[in-house]
Amino acid sequence: GNEIVYGASGEVLVSGISCASPLPFGTNVELSGYGTVTVEDRIADWVVEKYGENLIDIYFSDHEASRQWGLQTLEGEVING
């Protein structure tokens, strides 16, 4: 929707740009075939424990956009952090 959503960092989440990750807040990651995302939220501890620390969950403002993107495995490179 159009409501403002804040991440655990206190920053307003931006669809397609903000992400959740165990990396430090403010870290920018270049994802191959996608672009740059910024860590502004956290992934639940149980998810990290189950799947490992190499996770990035991109924020989408609506469920359908998230479903269309789906689960993907991409190469990523931290470009600051």
C-alpha positions in Angstrom: 0.0 0.0 0.0 0.9 3.6 0.4 1.6 3.5 4.2 5.0 4.4 5.5 7.0 1.4 6.8 10.1 1.7 9.0 12.8 -0.9 9.2 14.6 -1.9 12.4 17.2 0.8 11.5 14.5 3.5 12.0 14.8 4.4 8.2 11.7 4.5 5.9 11.8 1.4 3.7 11.9 2.0 0.0 10.4 -0.7 -2.3 13.0 -2.5 -4.3 15.9 -0.7 -2.6 15.7 -1.4 1.1 16.5 -4.9 2.4 16.7 -7.0 5.5 19.9 -8.8 6.3 22.3 -9.8 9.1 24.8 -7.2 7.7 25.2 -3.9 9.5 22.6 -1.2 8.8 23.6 1.1 5.9 25.6 -1.6 4.1 25.1 -1.4 0.3 25.1 -4.6 -1.6 25.3 -4.9 -5.4 23.2 -7.9 -6.5 24.1 -9.3 -9.9 21.2 -8.9 -12.3 19.3 -6.7 -9.9 21.1 -3.6 -8.7 22.1 -2.1 -5.4 20.1 -2.6 -2.1 20.7 -1.1 1.3 20.4 -2.9 4.6 17.7 -1.1 6.7 15.9 -4.0 8.4 16.7 -7.3 10.0 15.8 -10.9 9.2 14.4 -13.0 12.0 17.0 -14.9 14.0 15.3 -18.2 13.4 15.5 -17.6 9.6 19.2 -16.9 9.8 19.8 -20.0 12.0 17.9 -22.2 9.5 19.3 -20.8 6.3 22.6 -19.1 7.2 23.9 -15.6 7.2 24.2 -15.0 3.4 20.6 -13.8 3.2 19.1 -10.6 1.8 15.3 -10.0 1.8 14.4 -7.2 -0.5 11.5 -5.1 0.6 8.6 -4.8 -1.8 5.6 -2.5 -0.9 3.0 -5.1 -2.1 2.6 -8.8 -1.8 2.2 -9.3 -5.5 5.5 -7.7 -6.4 7.2 -9.9 -3.8 5.5 -13.0 -5.2 6.6 -12.1 -8.8 10.2 -11.7 -7.6 10.1 -14.9 -5.6 13.0 -16.7 -4.1 16.2 -16.2 -6.1 19.9 -17.0 -5.6 22.1 -14.1 -6.8 25.7 -13.2 -6.5 26.2 -10.2 -4.3 29.1 -7.9 -3.4 29.3 -5.6 -0.4 30.2 -2.2 -1.9 30.5 -0.4 1.5 30.0 -1.4 5.1 
